[in-house]
Amino acid sequence: MSEFYWKFLHKHLAPKYSTGDKRIGYTLSEVAQVLGAAKEALKKDNSLIEMNPPIVIVGDIHGQYYDLLRMFSLFNDKDRNEPVSGTLTQKYLFLGDYVDRGSRSLECIMLVFVLKILFPKKYGLVRGNHECRPINRVYGFFDELQDRFGNEEAEALWQTFNETFALLPLAGLVGKKIFCMHGGIGPNIHTFDDIRQIQRPLDDISTSPLAMDLLWADPMIDLIGFMPNQVRGVSVYFGESEVVKLCKSLNIDLIVRAHQMMQNGYGFFCGRKLMTIFTAPRYFPERNNKAAVLVVDENGKCSIKVLLPCDEINTGEKAFRKEFDLSYMDSSSYQFYKTNGKLPKGRRKG
């Protein structure tokens, strides 16, 4: 049985699918088989995934399959050039929003699911707000299924995908010190057990105020406490005071979340006690944003790897794996050090 999943993985990493927008051909039976196995793998995880470093923390993917492969290529074994290498060299924690917006959501979610099936302890998959029925029905994923399989088959597949999404964990904890989620924090979290006790499958997120905050909340500068999130229409905004309180009460060093596009791929809040990462470059073409991932080493020290938008890569095919570290952080002290004596553009000293 594992031979099927290995072949499925290698098909996703074939060179002809790693450039441009060429779609992978799927049969209904193989998609159903992967979803069935993914359900079983996800059931074994707690609602709060606990993983130890070294690990790579990944933000929103949003159906940008080529960029997902480019992200994995940042971690390729130097002695192996094939794309599969980067999927094997690291542990990964994904913070949700695998689908919608981009043109190849199916490839993205199929790849991360088969990696979870093959390597259940190396891949943590957290739920994003787009892994919810009301959102992925209208923001691209359902339309993509219709385009690829037809109306009747698409409806059945969409239902099965959302049954699988309902099993996704809601947050992650790295090395007991880095608290991760897709959205943010709210007034309903006091201990990690509050998350562990959320029962899955959770088809309707609105039935759990805590889950709503984990998937939807946003930080707001100069806010004290919480206030309704009027832009999203659900959940809350949270201020720096609440980040400080939660870090102290949970005895954590850092909160890492996704959910918002960052021009440089990442951004900080509350004296760098909270970090937002976004891993879909050129999400807004007119702004040409970069993407980033957070790399946590075995000692809890962190570095940021930034992925350039494709149209900024102009030095030939070898630049497919272009990468660079911007900063270095000890998660217990929040001290960021310059790696080459220069601050990256758009970042202030202090």
Kinemage of the C-alpha trace (Angstrom):
@kinemage 1
@onewidth
@group {chain A} dominant
@subgroup {mainchain}
@vectorlist {calphas} color= white
{ca met a 1} P 0.000 0.000 0.000
{ca ser a 2} L 2.850 2.428 0.782
{ca glu a 3} L 4.126 1.950 -2.777
{ca phe a 4} L 1.029 3.771 -4.032
{ca tyr a 5} L 1.760 6.794 -1.837
{ca trp a 6} L 5.437 6.889 -2.792
{ca lys a 7} L 4.498 6.855 -6.478
{ca phe a 8} L 1.881 9.528 -5.770
{ca leu a 9} L 4.531 11.672 -4.079
{ca his a 10} L 7.034 11.295 -6.911
{ca lys a 11} L 4.377 12.174 -9.473
{ca his a 12} L 3.841 15.487 -7.671
{ca leu a 13} L 7.545 16.246 -7.782
{ca ala a 14} L 8.051 15.441 -11.457
{ca pro a 15} L 9.853 18.265 -13.335
{ca lys a 16} L 6.984 18.795 -15.765
{ca tyr a 17} L 4.729 19.870 -12.871
{ca ser a 18} L 7.327 21.963 -11.046
{ca thr a 19} L 7.173 24.925 -13.429
{ca gly a 20} L 4.331 26.996 -14.799
{ca asp a 21} L 0.711 26.026 -14.203
{ca lys a 22} L 0.581 22.520 -15.663
{ca arg a 23} L -1.979 20.515 -13.716
{ca ile a 24} L -1.558 16.948 -12.504
{ca gly a 25} L -4.135 14.495 -13.792
{ca tyr a 26} L -5.994 12.773 -10.939
{ca thr a 27} L -8.508 9.960 -10.953
{ca leu a 28} L -11.415 10.086 -8.557
{ca ser a 29} L -10.347 6.795 -7.001
{ca glu a 30} L -6.814 7.930 -6.157
{ca val a 31} L -8.036 11.210 -4.664
{ca ala a 32} L -10.531 9.260 -2.558
{ca gln a 33} L -7.804 6.875 -1.415
{ca val a 34} L -5.524 9.720 -0.325
{ca leu a 35} L -8.346 11.483 1.516
{ca gly a 36} L -9.272 8.292 3.331
{ca ala a 37} L -5.687 7.735 4.491
{ca ala a 38} L -5.298 11.429 5.396
{ca lys a 39} L -8.350 11.207 7.648
{ca glu a 40} L -6.824 8.300 9.532
{ca ala a 41} L -3.495 10.124 9.923
{ca leu a 42} L -5.146 13.321 11.162
{ca lys a 43} L -7.286 11.465 13.698
{ca lys a 44} L -4.093 10.415 15.469
{ca asp a 45} L -3.095 14.031 16.131
{ca asn a 46} L -4.376 16.062 19.057
{ca ser a 47} L -6.221 19.331 18.429
{ca leu a 48} L -2.945 20.891 19.620
{ca ile a 49} L -0.005 19.385 17.698
{ca glu a 50} L 3.178 19.212 19.773
{ca met a 51} L 6.433 18.940 17.815
{ca asn a 52} L 10.073 19.381 18.726
{ca pro a 53} L 12.663 21.318 16.732
{ca pro a 54} L 14.442 21.338 14.378
{ca ile a 55} L 11.434 22.293 12.288
{ca val a 56} L 10.278 24.634 9.512
{ca ile a 57} L 7.089 26.655 10.138
{ca val a 58} L 5.158 27.483 6.954
{ca gly a 59} L 2.425 30.092 6.442
{ca asp a 60} L -0.344 30.406 3.841
{ca ile a 61} L 0.143 28.467 0.573
{ca his a 62} L -3.136 29.347 -1.203
{ca gly a 63} L -2.960 27.018 -4.160
{ca gln a 64} L 0.420 28.293 -5.402
{ca tyr a 65} L 1.867 24.885 -6.170
{ca tyr a 66} L 5.001 26.038 -7.986
{ca asp a 67} L 5.886 28.214 -4.999
{ca leu a 68} L 5.236 25.339 -2.588
{ca leu a 69} L 7.809 23.279 -4.498
{ca arg a 70} L 10.169 26.249 -4.480
{ca met a 71} L 9.763 26.418 -0.705
{ca phe a 72} L 10.700 22.745 -0.328
{ca ser a 73} L 13.697 23.290 -2.607
{ca leu a 74} L 15.153 25.695 -0.035
{ca phe a 75} L 15.892 22.629 2.065
{ca asn a 76} L 17.185 20.239 -0.581
{ca asp a 77} L 20.068 18.021 0.434
{ca lys a 78} L 23.146 19.512 -1.241
{ca asp a 79} L 24.093 16.080 -2.548
{ca arg a 80} L 20.654 15.468 -4.081
{ca asn a 81} L 19.163 17.818 -6.626
{ca glu a 82} L 15.800 16.138 -7.077
{ca pro a 83} L 12.853 18.082 -5.591
{ca val a 84} L 11.883 15.191 -3.299
{ca ser a 85} L 14.987 15.876 -1.204
{ca gly a 86} L 13.606 18.982 0.486
{ca thr a 87} L 10.486 17.133 1.601
{ca leu a 88} L 12.634 14.614 3.484
{ca thr a 89} L 15.351 16.716 5.120
{ca gln a 90} L 13.163 18.668 7.570
{ca lys a 91} L 10.156 18.474 9.817
{ca tyr a 92} L 7.406 20.923 8.835
{ca leu a 93} L 4.515 22.613 10.596
{ca phe a 94} L 2.032 24.171 8.153
{ca leu a 95} L -0.289 26.869 9.494
{ca gly a 96} L -3.197 26.394 7.099
{ca asp a 97} L -4.778 28.001 4.032
{ca tyr a 98} L -3.563 25.367 1.607
{ca val a 99} L -6.443 26.005 -0.815
{ca asp a 100} L -8.295 28.881 -2.550
{ca arg a 101} L -7.045 31.926 -4.468
{ca gly a 102} L -4.304 30.142 -6.436
{ca ser a 103} L -4.826 28.024 -9.545
{ca arg a 104} L -3.564 24.680 -8.209
{ca ser a 105} L -5.166 24.174 -4.810
{ca leu a 106} L -5.723 20.491 -5.542
{ca glu a 107} L -2.024 19.849 -6.123
{ca cys a 108} L -1.118 21.720 -2.923
{ca ile a 109} L -3.506 19.868 -0.646
{ca met a 110} L -2.812 16.491 -2.251
{ca leu a 111} L 0.935 16.936 -1.786
{ca val a 112} L 0.759 17.942 1.881
{ca phe a 113} L -1.738 15.151 2.570
{ca val a 114} L 0.457 12.455 1.017
{ca leu a 115} L 3.455 13.781 2.955
{ca lys a 116} L 1.399 13.572 6.151
{ca ile a 117} L 0.428 9.985 5.275
{ca leu a 118} L 4.017 8.917 4.569
{ca phe a 119} L 5.662 10.887 7.400
{ca pro a 120} L 3.019 11.482 10.105
{ca lys a 121} L 5.544 12.584 12.748
{ca lys a 122} L 7.478 14.899 10.422
{ca tyr a 123} L 4.479 16.846 9.109
{ca gly a 124} L 2.071 18.848 11.232
{ca leu a 125} L -0.935 20.311 9.434
{ca val a 126} L -2.903 23.072 11.170
{ca arg a 127} L -6.285 24.248 9.916
{ca gly a 128} L -6.713 27.649 8.297
{ca asn a 129} L -9.886 29.665 7.819
{ca his a 130} L -9.978 28.589 4.152
{ca glu a 131} L -10.277 24.973 5.238
{ca cys a 132} L -13.898 25.729 6.130
{ca arg a 133} L -16.956 25.081 3.948
{ca pro a 134} L -18.340 28.636 3.654
{ca ile a 135} L -14.936 29.957 2.545
{ca asn a 136} L -13.604 27.325 0.139
{ca arg a 137} L -17.004 27.139 -1.520
{ca val a 138} L -16.634 30.667 -2.899
{ca tyr a 139} L -12.913 31.534 -2.971
{ca gly a 140} L -11.740 29.151 -5.658
{ca phe a 141} L -11.367 25.578 -4.420
{ca phe a 142} L -14.875 24.392 -5.296
{ca asp a 143} L -14.657 26.089 -8.704
{ca glu a 144} L -11.359 24.320 -9.352
{ca leu a 145} L -12.919 20.952 -8.506
{ca gln a 146} L -15.809 21.714 -10.878
{ca asp a 147} L -13.399 22.650 -13.653
{ca arg a 148} L -11.397 19.460 -13.234
{ca phe a 149} L -14.046 16.855 -12.472
{ca gly a 150} L -17.446 18.205 -13.498
{ca asn a 151} L -20.376 19.315 -11.345
{ca glu a 152} L -21.601 16.062 -9.815
{ca glu a 153} L -18.172 14.643 -9.009
{ca ala a 154} L -16.972 18.024 -7.746
{ca glu a 155} L -19.819 18.257 -5.245
{ca ala a 156} L -19.030 14.838 -3.789
{ca leu a 157} L -15.281 15.544 -3.660
{ca trp a 158} L -15.826 18.934 -2.046
{ca gln a 159} L -17.895 17.292 0.680
{ca thr a 160} L -15.178 14.693 1.310
{ca phe a 161} L -12.422 17.298 1.369
{ca asn a 162} L -14.295 19.307 3.983
{ca glu a 163} L -14.891 16.201 6.065
{ca thr a 164} L -11.109 15.810 6.035
{ca phe a 165} L -10.506 19.491 6.811
{ca ala a 166} L -12.787 19.107 9.851
{ca leu a 167} L -10.172 16.737 11.311
{ca leu a 168} L -7.246 19.160 10.974
{ca pro a 169} L -5.697 20.235 14.294
{ca leu a 170} L -6.284 23.832 15.364
{ca ala a 171} L -2.884 24.912 16.711
{ca gly a 172} L 0.691 23.778 17.236
{ca leu a 173} L 3.301 23.970 19.978
{ca val a 174} L 6.987 23.773 19.038
{ca gly a 175} L 9.472 22.814 21.726
{ca lys a 176} L 6.943 23.873 24.368
{ca lys a 177} L 7.955 27.490 23.739
{ca ile a 178} L 6.587 28.557 20.332
{ca phe a 179} L 2.785 28.651 20.076
{ca cys a 180} L 1.488 28.481 16.515
{ca met a 181} L -1.890 28.924 14.848
{ca his a 182} L -3.362 30.254 11.620
{ca gly a 183} L -5.234 33.310 12.921
{ca gly a 184} L -4.522 34.491 16.424
{ca ile a 185} L -5.562 34.611 20.058
{ca gly a 186} L -8.780 35.618 21.772
{ca pro a 187} L -10.420 35.814 25.204
{ca asn a 188} L -11.288 32.106 25.206
{ca ile a 189} L -7.821 30.628 25.717
{ca his a 190} L -6.368 30.269 29.199
{ca thr a 191} L -4.425 26.991 29.055
{ca phe a 192} L -3.268 24.630 26.319
{ca asp a 193} L -5.817 22.145 27.599
{ca asp a 194} L -8.522 24.482 26.305
{ca ile a 195} L -7.302 23.615 22.791
{ca arg a 196} L -6.621 19.954 23.492
{ca gln a 197} L -10.218 19.539 24.646
{ca ile a 198} L -11.749 20.770 21.372
{ca gln a 199} L -13.386 17.744 19.815
{ca arg a 200} L -12.821 16.904 16.165
{ca pro a 201} L -14.170 16.524 13.546
{ca leu a 202} L -15.231 20.146 13.887
{ca asp a 203} L -17.311 20.798 10.810
{ca asp a 204} L -18.790 24.122 11.931
{ca ile a 205} L -16.038 26.294 13.399
{ca ser a 206} L -18.603 28.817 14.693
{ca thr a 207} L -19.672 26.310 17.353
{ca ser a 208} L -16.319 26.861 19.106
{ca pro a 209} L -15.410 30.497 19.933
{ca leu a 210} L -11.852 29.416 20.721
{ca ala a 211} L -11.486 27.694 17.340
{ca met a 212} L -12.877 30.814 15.641
{ca asp a 213} L -10.159 32.936 17.225
{ca leu a 214} L -7.398 30.461 16.367
{ca leu a 215} L -8.463 30.564 12.712
{ca trp a 216} L -9.589 34.182 12.296
{ca ala a 217} L -8.177 36.658 14.868
{ca asp a 218} L -5.778 39.486 13.941
{ca pro a 219} L -3.391 41.720 15.923
{ca met a 220} L -4.025 45.475 16.115
{ca ile a 221} L -1.495 48.135 17.052
{ca asp a 222} L -2.417 50.455 19.964
{ca leu a 223} L -5.317 48.260 21.043
{ca ile a 224} L -5.724 47.331 24.687
{ca gly a 225} L -7.548 44.035 25.165
{ca phe a 226} L -9.892 42.751 22.476
{ca met a 227} L -12.439 44.229 20.114
{ca pro a 228} L -14.718 42.782 17.391
{ca asn a 229} L -12.914 42.154 14.102
{ca gln a 230} L -15.019 44.290 11.793
{ca val a 231} L -12.899 43.645 8.702
{ca arg a 232} L -13.196 39.860 8.912
{ca gly a 233} L -16.747 40.002 10.240
{ca val a 234} L -15.912 37.274 12.772
{ca ser a 235} L -13.665 36.785 15.812
{ca val a 236} L -11.602 39.614 17.338
{ca tyr a 237} L -8.660 41.949 17.106
{ca phe a 238} L -6.160 41.528 19.955
{ca gly a 239} L -3.698 44.037 21.363
{ca glu a 240} L -0.125 43.805 22.604
{ca ser a 241} L -1.270 43.585 26.209
{ca glu a 242} L -3.030 40.302 25.485
{ca val a 243} L 0.039 38.863 23.761
{ca val a 244} L 2.186 39.697 26.796
{ca lys a 245} L -0.363 38.190 29.196
{ca leu a 246} L -0.719 34.986 27.220
{ca cys a 247} L 3.018 34.478 26.775
{ca lys a 248} L 3.419 34.799 30.528
{ca ser a 249} L 0.484 32.575 31.501
{ca leu a 250} L 1.402 29.829 29.014
{ca asn a 251} L 5.149 30.168 29.698
{ca ile a 252} L 5.977 30.569 26.028
{ca asp a 253} L 8.515 32.731 24.227
{ca leu a 254} L 6.877 33.419 20.899
{ca ile a 255} L 3.547 33.263 19.070
{ca val a 256} L 3.730 32.482 15.333
{ca arg a 257} L 0.689 32.928 13.102
{ca ala a 258} L -0.153 33.348 9.410
{ca his a 259} L -3.440 34.679 7.942
{ca gln a 260} L -2.211 38.079 6.696
{ca met a 261} L -0.101 38.905 3.656
{ca met a 262} L 3.252 40.418 4.648
{ca gln a 263} L 5.104 42.441 2.031
{ca asn a 264} L 8.472 40.959 3.035
{ca gly a 265} L 6.995 37.554 3.859
{ca tyr a 266} L 7.055 38.150 7.601
{ca gly a 267} L 6.312 40.811 10.200
{ca phe a 268} L 6.623 41.356 13.956
{ca phe a 269} L 4.239 42.594 16.645
{ca cys a 270} L 4.507 43.324 20.343
{ca gly a 271} L 8.277 43.675 20.633
{ca arg a 272} L 8.750 40.534 18.539
{ca lys a 273} L 6.718 38.374 20.883
{ca leu a 274} L 4.454 37.638 17.914
{ca met a 275} L 5.455 36.906 14.332
{ca thr a 276} L 3.311 36.671 11.204
{ca ile a 277} L 4.610 34.562 8.324
{ca phe a 278} L 3.143 34.294 4.841
{ca thr a 279} L 4.423 31.737 2.324
{ca ala a 280} L 2.609 32.695 -0.882
{ca pro a 281} L 4.859 35.057 -2.903
{ca arg a 282} L 3.237 37.472 -5.330
{ca tyr a 283} L -0.112 36.808 -3.669
{ca phe a 284} L -1.040 40.317 -4.700
{ca pro a 285} L 0.680 40.697 -8.112
{ca glu a 286} L 0.456 44.464 -7.982
{ca arg a 287} L 2.424 44.478 -4.723
{ca asn a 288} L 4.831 41.673 -5.666
{ca asn a 289} L 5.157 40.482 -2.069
{ca lys a 290} L 7.844 38.083 -0.926
{ca ala a 291} L 7.211 34.883 1.049
{ca ala a 292} L 8.902 33.486 4.143
{ca val a 293} L 9.237 30.484 6.422
{ca leu a 294} L 10.564 30.318 9.980
{ca val a 295} L 13.324 27.767 10.602
{ca val a 296} L 13.766 26.638 14.214
{ca asp a 297} L 16.959 24.720 14.963
{ca glu a 298} L 17.450 22.024 17.594
{ca asn a 299} L 18.399 24.653 20.210
{ca gly a 300} L 15.306 26.774 19.649
{ca lys a 301} L 17.137 29.434 17.652
{ca cys a 302} L 15.287 30.732 14.627
{ca ser a 303} L 16.160 32.046 11.204
{ca ile a 304} L 13.936 33.400 8.467
{ca lys a 305} L 14.226 32.198 4.893
{ca val a 306} L 12.672 34.454 2.286
{ca leu a 307} L 11.396 33.286 -1.091
{ca leu a 308} L 11.438 35.876 -3.860
{ca pro a 309} L 8.521 36.361 -6.256
{ca cys a 310} L 9.174 34.497 -9.499
{ca asp a 311} L 9.531 37.600 -11.605
{ca glu a 312} L 12.363 38.834 -9.373
{ca ile a 313} L 14.387 35.736 -10.243
{ca asn a 314} L 16.233 36.651 -13.399
{ca thr a 315} L 19.521 34.799 -13.171
{ca gly a 316} L 18.435 31.625 -14.928
{ca glu a 317} L 17.016 28.262 -13.940
{ca lys a 318} L 19.562 27.766 -11.154
{ca ala a 319} L 17.879 30.615 -9.274
{ca phe a 320} L 14.881 28.331 -8.812
{ca arg a 321} L 16.447 27.544 -5.440
{ca lys a 322} L 17.397 31.089 -4.528
{ca glu a 323} L 17.445 31.569 -0.760
{ca phe a 324} L 18.912 33.768 1.939
{ca asp a 325} L 18.689 34.238 5.665
{ca leu a 326} L 17.599 37.658 6.892
{ca ser a 327} L 17.928 37.377 10.645
{ca tyr a 328} L 18.731 35.102 13.508
{ca met a 329} L 16.750 34.767 16.697
{ca asp a 330} L 17.129 33.072 20.040
{ca ser a 331} L 13.509 32.317 20.903
{ca ser a 332} L 14.183 32.687 24.613
{ca ser a 333} L 15.461 36.263 24.365
{ca tyr a 334} L 14.078 37.641 21.085
{ca gln a 335} L 17.507 38.918 20.141
{ca phe a 336} L 17.813 39.250 16.372
{ca tyr a 337} L 21.287 39.524 14.931
{ca lys a 338} L 22.378 40.739 11.541
{ca thr a 339} L 24.019 37.973 9.517
{ca asn a 340} L 26.057 40.119 7.153
{ca gly a 341} L 26.280 43.571 8.706
{ca lys a 342} L 23.341 44.887 6.682
{ca leu a 343} L 19.721 45.286 7.616
{ca pro a 344} L 17.247 44.103 4.956
{ca lys a 345} L 15.265 46.759 3.146
{ca gly a 346} L 12.143 47.924 4.920
{ca arg a 347} L 13.370 46.950 8.392
{ca arg a 348} L 14.251 49.479 11.059
{ca lys a 349} L 16.989 49.210 13.656
{ca gly a 350} L 15.941 48.648 17.236
